[in-house]
Amino acid sequence: MSDFIAAVGLVLVIEGLLYAAMPGRLKRMIAMMLDVPDNTLRYAGLMAATLGLVVVWLVRG
């Protein structure tokens, strides 16, 4: 459970740094996402989650 909490904390650190470093670019990217079809966003999210799972599996295995 502590690994999971550490992973969530790391996600928050990375996301916070992105917002702090380039807020304008992130706003533009979010605005552009409104034009992307839901299925494309869903596919990209599933691919990112799968890649993350593979990375964790390789590091922990």
N, C-alpha and C positions, 0 to 999 in steps of 0.2 A: 504493500500500500504506500510506503514511503517513496518508492520509485515513481509511482503514479503521480503523487503530489509534487515531486521534484520535476517531473515532465510537464505538468500543468504550469508550474512556476516558470519553467524555462520558456514555454510558449508565451506566457505573459510578458516576460522580459524582452523577447525578440519582437513581439508585436508592439510593445511600448516604445522600443528603440526606433522602429520603423515610423511610428506616428510622430515621435519627437524629431527625427532626422529629416523627414520629408512630408509634412502634412499636406502641402498643396498637391503634390503628385498623387498621394493616396486619395484625396478628394476627387481628382480627375479620373483616377482609375475606377473608383466606386461609381462615378457618374457614367462612365463607359460601360460598366457592367449592366446597367439598366437596358442597354440595347442588345445584350447577349441573350440568346434563347435559354430558357430554364434547363432544357435537356443538356445543353453544352456546359452550363455551370455545374450541373449534377455530375456529368461525366468527368469533368476536371476535378471536382471534389473527390470523387471515388478514386481517381487515379492518384491524387495526392495522398489520400489515406492509405491506399495500397502501397505506394512507394514508402511512406513512413513506416508502415508495418514491416516491410521487407528490411528496411534499414535497422529497425529495432531488433528484428529477428537475427540479422547478421551480427550485430554488435553483441547481443546477449547470448547468442548460440556459440 
